[in-house]
Amino acid sequence: MTLFPRHVDAKTRRHNFLRAFAPAWLKCPLLWFLPLLFLGVFFFLPLFKILAFTFDLSALTTSNLQLAFRVLLFTFYQALLSTFLTLLAGLPSAYLFARYDFRGKSLLRALTAVPFMLPTVVVAAGFNALLGPRGWVSVIFPLSSFQFTGTLGAILLAHIFYNTTIVIRIVGNALSRFDPKLEQAARSLGADSRRAWWNVTLPLLRPPLLAAALLVFLFDFTSFGVILLLGGPRFATLEVEIYIQALQLFNLPLAALLSLIQLLSTLAFSALYTRLVTRTTVQSAPRSAESNVRKAGSLREKIFVASFIFLLSSFFILPMLALPLRSISRLDANRADRAQIQTGFIPDYYTELFINRRDSIFYVPPVRAAFNSLGYAGATVLLSLLLGFPAASALAKPGRLEKILDPILMLPLGASAVTLGLGFIIAFGRLLTSPFLVPLAHTLIALPFVIRTLQSSIASIPDRLRQAAASLGASPFRVWQTVDWPILRRATLSASIFAFTISLGEFGATALLSRPEYPTIPVAIYRFLSQPGGLNYGQAMAMATLLMALTTVGILLIEKLRLPGAGEF
């Protein structure tokens, strides 16, 4: 019995087989060409230009170096403090999801993941709607001494809101597969719960715990939108100071010096995280996650489960609920009279998105910003798939070359969006009048996520199916159409949604690169929040609500389409 039909001669069979598997031996020179060319022109060239700017000795003055040291010190301080508080909130939450079964568990787990993908301007707007000077708390409980925005506490709270899910997913995933017999053996030898945790569980959880802490620290270290909108220039980190020096003071040499410091720091932390992430799996008699889950038994356990369900639900729901409610309500934050609150659906702020009240020729309607964002997001999806498919195909079965080039493709994750935006300004200054730089910057940020999403699906395609199709005379395109595409369909859609949502909410690079007449939704929200007046504030709330709705739908679709066994991050 032969796999080839009898009516196909040997020469035709050999020709079809070689045509079907041509990509396998041509992948090194061809599959890597476009991704590496793109990274070389739009990532390494801007970074090289930043490095060249730092050789300008005019920036190395005493005052500039003191400023850089002060900003770097505060950046480390707020990132360390945010990481510590996130671990305090995340570790008990990870234990809750890893060890206990309760009603609504999957919904609450998904709810904790939504903030991680929300744009920073949406998170800032949500906390502003809840705790800001025009927020619900300030109106319902008017306290003249209460101030939320412009404080370090606002930054820390938003960072905890953002990054708690990292600890829940990384540490909780390791803890759920931990063999409980080790703790039981320790207790049988006389150890209480605290000593069993300290001497048995914690040493085994140290690698995933360190990996989670480093990832949280990296995100806090490169935070931009949260600090700019909730903290302000008074709490300038490296990211915010780069933005101020480049866009407001036009001091590009100093901005380049700060970008170099920020880039070296984040790359060091990224390399350390990459080294630790391979050790996050608990190797001591791992168990399935379901075998470690149980109902709360004792009164103490029931109190713990009920308390954290309430705390997590309140913490993650209130800011996201305050935002849409604030966008359809009129509040007078300067009066204690609660009768000033108009409830019910009041669409004024949404209808104002389409109106130019002052008839200014320079006014850009917010609805046009929405169309700009959709256009940029569509272009980002196309570019990310065009570059991501060949790179993911090459990485599906990595050889020596692929193992070397894989971390190079992930380098944009270690560079901040603000640094990328500054690099684009320095390298492509003459092209800043073109709106095409924005989707190129968005593609750099989205490409690593797209590659990782596609890579696992391409690697899962059995070679025997391709061989069978080729042996029956199918052309390479026919093999891809009938074998590869049905398997890759869900992953492609998931990768597209990933790129779309990342582009839709990207703020750091866009704030530097977008032209005034082509703003995006996040840039328009920032503009409205920066301007006085209740109407501007209401329009910012309305736009942030729409952006939150689009992002949440994208996140839920990604969770639904994600392949079983795919990594958490």
C-alpha positions as CSV (number, residue, x, y, z in Angstrom):
1,M,0.0,0.0,0.0
2,T,1.4,3.4,-0.9
3,L,0.4,6.9,0.2
4,F,0.6,8.2,-3.4
5,P,-2.2,7.5,-6.0
6,R,-1.2,5.0,-8.6
7,H,-2.1,7.4,-11.5
8,V,0.6,9.9,-10.3
9,D,4.1,9.1,-11.7
10,A,7.2,9.2,-9.5
11,K,8.5,12.4,-11.0
12,T,5.3,14.3,-10.3
13,R,5.1,12.9,-6.8
14,R,8.7,14.0,-6.1
15,H,8.0,17.5,-7.6
16,N,4.8,18.0,-5.5
17,F,6.5,16.8,-2.3
18,L,9.4,19.2,-2.7
19,R,7.1,22.1,-3.6
20,A,5.0,21.4,-0.5
21,F,8.0,21.4,1.8
22,A,10.0,24.2,0.2
23,P,9.4,26.6,3.1
24,A,11.1,24.1,5.5
25,W,14.5,24.5,3.8
26,L,14.0,28.1,2.6
27,K,12.8,29.4,6.0
28,C,16.1,30.7,7.3
29,P,16.8,33.2,4.4
30,L,13.2,34.0,3.5
31,L,11.0,33.9,6.7
32,W,13.4,36.1,8.7
33,F,13.9,38.8,6.0
34,L,10.8,41.0,6.5
35,P,10.7,40.8,10.4
36,L,14.4,41.6,10.7
37,L,14.3,44.3,8.1
38,F,11.4,45.9,10.0
39,L,13.1,45.7,13.3
40,G,16.4,47.1,11.8
41,V,14.7,50.1,10.3
42,F,12.1,51.0,12.9
43,F,13.6,49.7,16.1
44,F,17.4,49.5,16.1
45,L,17.8,52.6,13.9
46,P,15.8,54.9,16.2
47,L,17.6,53.4,19.3
48,F,21.0,54.1,17.5
49,K,19.9,57.7,16.9
50,I,19.1,58.0,20.6
51,L,22.5,56.6,21.5
52,A,24.1,59.1,19.1
53,F,22.3,62.0,20.7
54,T,23.7,61.0,24.1
55,F,27.2,61.8,22.8
56,D,26.2,65.4,22.7
57,L,28.3,66.8,25.6
58,S,26.0,69.8,26.0
59,A,23.5,67.5,27.7
60,L,26.1,66.3,30.3
61,T,25.7,69.3,32.6
62,T,25.6,69.2,36.3
63,S,21.9,70.2,36.5
64,N,20.9,67.7,33.8
65,L,22.8,64.9,35.6
66,Q,21.2,65.9,38.9
67,L,17.8,65.9,37.2
68,A,18.4,62.5,35.7
69,F,19.5,61.0,39.0
70,R,16.5,62.5,40.9
71,V,14.1,61.2,38.3
72,L,15.7,57.8,38.2
73,L,15.6,57.5,42.0
74,F,11.9,58.3,42.1
75,T,11.2,55.9,39.3
76,F,12.9,53.1,41.2
77,Y,11.1,54.2,44.4
78,Q,7.6,54.2,43.1
79,A,8.2,51.0,41.1
80,L,9.5,49.2,44.2
81,L,6.7,50.5,46.4
82,S,4.1,49.6,43.8
83,T,5.5,46.1,43.4
84,F,5.6,45.5,47.2
85,L,1.9,46.6,47.5
86,T,0.9,44.6,44.5
87,L,2.5,41.4,46.0
88,L,0.6,42.1,49.3
89,A,-2.7,42.2,47.4
90,G,-1.8,39.5,44.8
91,L,-0.4,36.7,47.0
92,P,-3.6,36.1,49.1
93,S,-5.6,36.4,45.9
94,A,-3.4,33.9,44.1
95,Y,-3.9,31.5,47.0
96,L,-7.6,32.0,46.8
97,F,-7.8,31.1,43.1
98,A,-5.3,28.2,43.4
99,R,-6.8,26.4,46.5
100,Y,-10.5,27.2,46.7
101,D,-13.5,26.6,44.6
102,F,-16.4,29.0,44.8
103,R,-19.3,30.3,42.8
104,G,-18.4,32.8,40.1
105,K,-14.7,31.9,40.3
106,S,-14.0,32.0,36.5
107,L,-15.9,35.3,36.2
108,L,-13.9,36.9,39.0
109,R,-10.7,35.6,37.6
110,A,-11.5,37.1,34.2
111,L,-12.5,40.4,35.9
112,T,-9.1,40.7,37.5
113,A,-7.4,40.3,34.0
114,V,-9.4,43.0,32.3
115,P,-7.5,46.0,33.9
116,F,-4.2,44.6,32.6
117,M,-5.2,45.0,29.0
118,L,-7.1,48.3,29.5
119,P,-5.4,51.4,28.1
120,T,-3.7,53.6,30.8
121,V,-5.9,56.6,30.0
122,V,-9.0,54.5,30.7
123,V,-7.7,53.3,34.1
124,A,-6.8,56.9,35.0
125,A,-10.2,58.1,33.8
126,G,-11.9,55.4,35.9
127,F,-10.1,56.3,39.1
128,N,-10.7,60.0,38.3
129,A,-14.5,59.3,37.9
130,L,-14.5,57.5,41.2
131,L,-12.1,59.4,43.4
132,G,-11.1,62.6,41.5
133,P,-12.3,66.1,42.2
134,R,-15.3,65.6,40.0
135,G,-15.8,62.0,40.9
136,W,-18.5,60.2,42.8
137,V,-16.8,60.1,46.2
138,S,-16.1,63.9,46.1
139,V,-19.8,64.6,45.3
140,I,-21.5,62.1,47.6
141,F,-19.1,62.6,50.5
142,P,-17.8,66.2,50.0
143,L,-14.6,66.6,52.0
144,S,-12.5,69.7,51.4
145,S,-9.4,67.9,52.6
146,F,-9.7,64.9,50.4
147,Q,-7.4,64.9,47.3
148,F,-6.8,61.9,45.2
149,T,-5.3,63.1,41.9
150,G,-1.8,64.6,42.0
151,T,-0.7,62.3,44.8
152,L,1.6,59.3,45.1
153,G,-1.3,57.3,46.5
154,A,-3.2,57.6,43.3
155,I,-0.2,56.2,41.3
156,L,0.2,53.3,43.7
157,L,-3.5,52.4,43.7
158,A,-3.7,52.4,39.9
159,H,-0.6,50.2,39.6
160,I,-2.1,47.7,42.1
161,F,-5.2,47.7,40.0
162,Y,-3.2,47.1,36.8
163,N,-0.8,44.4,37.9
164,T,-2.5,42.3,40.6
165,T,-3.5,39.8,37.9
166,I,0.2,39.1,37.1
167,V,0.7,37.8,40.6
168,I,-2.6,35.9,40.5
169,R,-1.7,34.2,37.2
170,I,2.0,33.4,37.6
171,V,2.1,32.6,41.3
172,G,-1.4,31.1,41.3
173,N,-0.6,28.8,38.4
174,A,2.5,27.4,40.1
175,L,0.7,27.1,43.5
176,S,-2.3,25.2,41.9
177,R,0.1,22.5,40.7
178,F,2.0,22.2,43.9
179,D,1.8,18.8,45.6
180,P,-0.1,19.2,49.0
181,K,1.5,16.1,50.3
182,L,4.7,18.1,51.0
183,E,2.9,20.4,53.4
184,Q,1.1,17.5,54.9
185,A,4.4,15.8,55.6
186,A,5.7,18.9,57.2
187,R,2.7,19.2,59.5
188,S,2.9,15.5,60.4
189,L,6.5,16.3,61.7
190,G,5.1,19.0,64.0
191,A,5.2,22.1,61.8
192,D,2.3,24.5,62.1
193,S,0.7,26.2,59.0
194,R,3.1,29.2,59.2
195,R,6.3,27.1,59.4
196,A,5.0,24.7,56.7
197,W,4.4,27.7,54.4
198,W,7.8,29.3,55.2
199,N,10.0,26.2,55.0
200,V,8.3,24.1,52.3
201,T,5.9,26.1,50.1
202,L,7.7,29.4,49.8
203,P,11.1,28.0,48.8
204,L,9.4,26.1,45.9
205,L,7.4,29.2,44.9
206,R,10.5,31.5,45.0
207,P,11.2,31.3,41.2
208,P,7.6,32.2,40.1
209,L,7.3,34.7,42.8
210,L,10.5,36.5,41.7
211,A,9.4,36.3,38.1
212,A,6.0,37.9,38.9
213,A,7.7,40.6,41.0
214,L,10.1,41.4,38.2
215,L,7.4,41.6,35.7
216,V,5.3,43.9,37.9
217,F,8.3,46.0,38.6
218,L,9.1,46.3,34.9
219,F,5.5,47.5,34.1
220,D,5.6,50.0,37.1
221,F,9.1,51.2,36.0
222,T,7.9,52.0,32.5
223,S,4.5,53.3,33.5
224,F,3.6,56.5,31.7
225,G,-0.2,57.3,31.3
226,V,-1.1,56.5,34.9
227,I,1.6,58.8,36.3
228,L,1.0,61.6,33.8
229,L,-2.7,61.7,34.4
230,L,-3.0,60.8,38.1
231,G,0.4,62.0,39.4
232,G,1.3,64.9,37.1
233,P,4.7,66.6,36.5
234,R,5.3,66.7,40.3
235,F,5.8,62.9,40.3
236,A,7.8,62.7,37.0
237,T,9.3,59.3,36.3
238,L,11.8,58.7,33.5
239,E,8.9,58.1,31.1
240,V,7.1,61.3,32.0
241,E,10.3,63.4,32.1
242,I,11.2,62.2,28.6
243,Y,7.8,63.3,27.4
244,I,8.1,66.7,29.0
245,Q,11.7,67.3,27.8
246,A,10.9,66.2,24.2
247,L,7.5,67.6,23.6
248,Q,7.1,70.6,25.9
249,L,10.7,71.9,26.4
250,F,12.1,70.6,23.1
251,N,15.3,69.5,24.9
252,L,16.1,66.4,22.8
253,P,19.7,65.8,24.1
254,L,18.4,65.5,27.6
255,A,15.4,63.5,26.6
256,A,17.8,61.1,24.7
257,L,20.0,60.8,27.8
258,L,17.0,59.9,29.9
259,S,15.8,57.4,27.3
260,L,19.2,55.7,27.3
261,I,19.1,55.3,31.0
262,Q,15.5,54.0,30.9
263,L,16.3,51.6,28.0
264,L,19.4,50.1,29.7
265,S,17.4,49.6,32.9
266,T,14.4,48.0,31.3
267,L,16.5,45.7,29.1
268,A,18.4,44.5,32.2
269,F,15.1,43.7,34.0
270,S,13.7,42.1,30.9
271,A,16.8,39.8,30.6
272,L,16.5,38.9,34.2
273,Y,12.8,38.1,33.8
274,T,13.5,36.0,30.8
275,R,16.0,34.0,32.7
276,L,13.7,33.4,35.6
277,V,10.5,32.7,33.6
278,T,11.9,29.3,32.5
279,R,12.1,28.2,36.1
280,T,8.5,29.1,37.1
281,T,7.2,25.6,37.0
282,V,7.1,23.7,40.3
283,Q,9.0,20.5,39.7
284,S,8.3,18.6,42.9
285,A,5.6,16.0,42.1
286,P,3.4,18.4,40.2
287,R,-0.4,17.9,40.4
288,S,-3.2,19.0,38.1
289,A,-4.8,22.2,39.1
290,E,-8.1,20.6,39.8
291,S,-6.7,18.2,42.4
292,N,-5.7,21.0,44.7
293,V,-9.0,22.9,44.6
294,R,-11.6,22.4,47.4
295,K,-14.5,24.1,49.1
296,A,-13.8,26.3,52.1
297,G,-14.3,24.0,55.2
298,S,-13.6,25.8,58.5
299,L,-15.1,29.1,59.6
300,R,-11.7,30.7,59.2
301,E,-11.4,29.6,55.5
302,K,-15.0,30.7,54.8
303,I,-14.2,34.2,56.2
304,F,-11.0,34.4,54.2
305,V,-12.8,33.4,50.9
306,A,-15.8,35.6,51.4
307,S,-13.6,38.6,52.4
308,F,-11.3,38.4,49.4
309,I,-14.2,37.8,47.0
310,F,-15.8,41.0,48.3
311,L,-12.5,43.0,48.3
312,L,-11.5,41.9,44.8
313,S,-14.9,42.4,43.4
314,S,-15.2,45.9,44.9
315,F,-11.6,46.9,43.9
316,F,-11.9,45.8,40.3
317,I,-15.6,46.7,39.6
318,L,-15.9,50.1,41.2
319,P,-13.4,52.1,39.0
320,M,-14.7,50.4,35.8
321,L,-18.4,50.9,36.9
322,A,-17.8,54.6,38.0
323,L,-16.6,55.5,34.5
324,P,-19.7,54.7,32.4
325,L,-22.0,55.9,35.2
326,R,-20.1,59.2,35.3
327,S,-20.4,59.6,31.5
328,I,-24.2,59.6,31.7
329,S,-24.6,61.7,34.9
330,R,-24.2,65.3,35.6
331,L,-22.5,65.9,38.9
332,D,-21.6,69.2,40.6
333,A,-18.5,68.4,42.6
334,N,-18.4,71.9,44.1
335,R,-21.7,71.6,46.0
336,A,-22.7,69.3,48.8
337,D,-26.4,69.3,47.7
338,R,-27.1,65.8,46.5
339,A,-30.1,67.1,44.5
340,Q,-27.6,68.4,42.0
341,I,-26.9,64.8,40.8
342,Q,-29.0,64.0,37.7
343,T,-29.5,60.3,37.4
344,G,-30.8,58.3,34.5
345,F,-29.5,58.1,31.0
346,I,-28.3,61.6,30.0
347,P,-26.6,61.3,26.6
348,D,-25.4,64.9,26.4
349,Y,-21.7,64.0,26.7
350,Y,-22.0,61.5,23.9
351,T,-23.9,63.8,21.6
352,E,-21.3,66.5,22.2
353,L,-18.6,64.2,20.7
354,F,-20.1,65.1,17.3
355,I,-20.4,68.9,17.8
356,N,-18.0,71.7,17.3
357,R,-19.4,74.3,19.7
358,R,-16.9,77.1,19.0
359,D,-16.8,76.5,15.2
360,S,-13.0,76.5,15.3
361,I,-11.2,75.4,12.2
362,F,-8.5,73.8,14.4
363,Y,-11.1,71.8,16.4
364,V,-10.9,68.0,15.8
365,P,-14.2,66.3,16.7
366,P,-13.7,63.4,19.1
367,V,-15.6,61.1,16.7
368,R,-12.8,61.8,14.2
369,A,-10.3,60.7,16.8
370,A,-12.2,57.4,17.0
371,F,-12.0,56.9,13.3
372,N,-8.3,57.7,13.4
373,S,-7.8,55.1,16.1
374,L,-9.8,52.5,14.1
375,G,-7.7,53.2,11.0
376,Y,-4.4,53.0,12.9
377,A,-5.6,49.7,14.5
378,G,-6.5,48.2,11.2
379,A,-3.1,49.1,9.7
380,T,-1.4,47.7,12.8
381,V,-3.3,44.4,12.4
382,L,-2.3,44.0,8.8
383,L,1.4,44.9,9.4
384,S,1.6,42.6,12.5
385,L,0.2,39.6,10.7
386,L,2.4,40.2,7.6
387,L,5.5,40.3,9.9
388,G,4.3,37.9,12.5
389,F,3.4,34.9,10.4
390,P,6.9,34.3,8.9
391,A,8.6,34.9,12.2
392,A,6.2,32.6,14.0
393,S,6.6,29.9,11.3
394,A,10.4,30.0,11.7
395,L,10.1,29.8,15.5
396,A,7.7,26.9,15.5
397,K,10.6,24.5,15.0
398,P,13.6,26.4,16.2
399,G,17.1,25.7,15.2
400,R,20.3,27.4,16.2
401,L,19.5,30.6,14.2
402,E,16.0,30.8,15.6
403,K,17.2,30.5,19.2
404,I,19.5,33.4,18.6
405,L,16.9,35.6,16.8
406,D,14.0,34.8,19.1
407,P,15.1,37.2,21.9
408,I,15.8,39.9,19.3
409,L,12.2,39.8,18.2
410,M,11.1,40.3,21.9
411,L,13.4,43.3,22.4
412,P,10.6,45.9,21.8
413,L,8.9,44.6,25.0
414,G,12.0,45.9,26.9
415,A,11.8,49.4,25.4
416,S,9.1,51.8,26.5
417,A,6.6,53.3,24.1
418,V,7.8,56.8,25.0
419,T,11.4,55.9,24.2
420,L,10.2,54.4,20.9
421,G,8.3,57.6,20.1
422,L,11.3,59.7,20.9
423,G,13.5,57.5,18.7
424,F,11.0,57.9,15.8
425,I,11.2,61.7,16.2
426,I,15.0,61.8,16.1
427,A,15.3,59.2,13.3
428,F,12.4,60.2,11.1
429,G,11.9,63.9,12.0
430,R,11.2,64.8,8.3
431,L,8.4,62.3,8.2
432,L,6.5,63.5,11.3
433,T,4.0,65.2,9.0
434,S,2.9,61.8,7.9
435,P,0.4,59.8,9.9
436,F,1.9,56.5,8.9
437,L,4.5,56.6,11.7
438,V,1.8,55.9,14.3
439,P,0.8,52.4,13.0
440,L,4.5,51.5,12.5
441,A,5.2,52.3,16.2
442,H,2.0,50.4,17.2
443,T,3.2,47.4,15.2
444,L,6.5,47.3,17.0
445,I,4.6,47.1,20.3
446,A,2.1,44.5,19.1
447,L,4.4,42.3,17.1
448,P,5.9,40.2,20.0
449,F,2.4,39.4,21.2
450,V,1.3,38.4,17.7
451,I,4.3,36.2,17.2
452,R,3.8,34.4,20.5
453,T,0.1,33.9,19.8
454,L,0.7,32.4,16.4
455,Q,3.9,30.4,17.3
456,S,2.2,27.8,19.5
457,S,-0.6,27.1,16.9
458,I,1.9,26.7,14.0
459,A,4.0,24.3,16.1
460,S,0.9,22.2,16.8
461,I,0.2,21.4,13.2
462,P,1.1,17.7,12.6
463,D,3.6,17.2,9.7
464,R,1.9,14.0,8.7
465,L,-1.1,16.0,7.6
466,R,1.0,18.1,5.3
467,Q,2.8,15.0,4.0
468,A,-0.5,13.3,3.3
469,A,-1.8,16.3,1.4
470,A,1.4,16.7,-0.6
471,S,1.4,13.0,-1.4
472,L,-2.0,13.4,-3.0
473,G,-0.7,16.1,-5.3
474,A,-1.7,19.2,-3.4
475,S,0.2,22.4,-4.2
476,P,1.9,24.3,-1.3
477,F,-1.0,26.8,-1.3
478,R,-3.5,24.0,-1.3
479,V,-1.7,22.4,1.6
480,W,-1.8,25.6,3.5
481,Q,-5.4,26.2,2.6
482,T,-6.7,22.7,3.6
483,V,-4.3,21.8,6.5
484,D,-2.7,24.9,8.1
485,W,-5.5,27.5,7.8
486,P,-8.3,25.5,9.6
487,I,-5.9,25.0,12.6
488,L,-4.5,28.6,12.5
489,R,-7.9,30.3,12.1
490,R,-8.6,30.9,15.8
491,A,-5.0,31.8,16.6
492,T,-5.0,34.4,13.7
493,L,-8.2,35.9,14.9
494,S,-6.8,36.1,18.5
495,A,-3.6,37.6,17.3
496,S,-5.5,40.2,15.2
497,I,-7.6,41.2,18.2
498,F,-4.5,41.4,20.3
499,A,-2.9,43.8,17.8
500,F,-6.1,45.7,17.4
501,T,-6.7,46.3,21.1
502,I,-3.0,47.2,21.8
503,S,-3.1,49.8,19.0
504,L,-6.5,51.1,20.1
505,G,-5.3,51.9,23.6
506,E,-1.6,52.8,23.0
507,F,-0.8,56.2,24.5
508,G,3.0,56.6,25.1
509,A,4.4,56.6,21.5
510,T,1.2,58.1,20.1
511,A,1.4,61.1,22.3
512,L,4.7,62.0,20.8
513,L,4.0,61.0,17.1
514,S,0.4,61.8,16.4
515,R,-0.2,65.0,14.5
516,P,-2.7,67.5,16.1
517,E,-5.2,67.0,13.3
518,Y,-5.0,63.2,13.6
519,P,-5.4,62.4,17.3
520,T,-6.3,59.0,18.6
521,I,-8.9,58.2,21.3
522,P,-6.3,58.1,24.2
523,V,-4.7,61.4,23.0
524,A,-8.2,63.0,22.8
525,I,-9.1,61.7,26.3
526,Y,-5.8,63.2,27.7
527,R,-6.6,66.5,26.0
528,F,-10.1,66.7,27.5
529,L,-8.9,65.7,31.0
530,S,-6.2,68.4,30.8
531,Q,-8.7,71.2,30.0
532,P,-11.0,72.8,32.6
533,G,-14.8,72.7,32.4
534,G,-17.5,70.1,33.1
535,L,-18.2,69.6,29.4
536,N,-14.6,68.6,28.6
537,Y,-14.5,66.3,31.6
538,G,-17.8,64.6,30.6
539,Q,-16.6,64.1,27.0
540,A,-13.4,62.5,28.4
541,M,-15.5,60.1,30.4
542,A,-17.7,59.3,27.4
543,M,-14.7,58.5,25.2
544,A,-13.0,56.5,27.9
545,T,-16.2,54.5,28.4
546,L,-16.3,53.7,24.7
547,L,-12.7,52.7,24.6
548,M,-13.2,50.5,27.7
549,A,-16.1,48.7,26.1
550,L,-14.1,48.0,22.9
551,T,-11.1,46.8,24.8
552,T,-13.2,44.6,27.1
553,V,-14.9,42.9,24.2
554,G,-11.5,42.3,22.7
555,I,-10.1,40.8,25.9
556,L,-13.1,38.5,26.3
557,L,-12.7,37.3,22.7
558,I,-9.0,36.6,23.2
559,E,-9.8,34.6,26.3
560,K,-12.4,32.6,24.4
561,L,-10.1,32.0,21.4
562,R,-7.0,31.2,23.5
563,L,-5.8,27.7,22.9
564,P,-5.8,25.3,25.9
565,G,-2.4,25.2,27.6
566,A,-1.3,28.5,26.2
567,G,0.8,30.6,28.5
568,E,-0.7,33.1,30.8
569,F,1.6,35.9,29.6
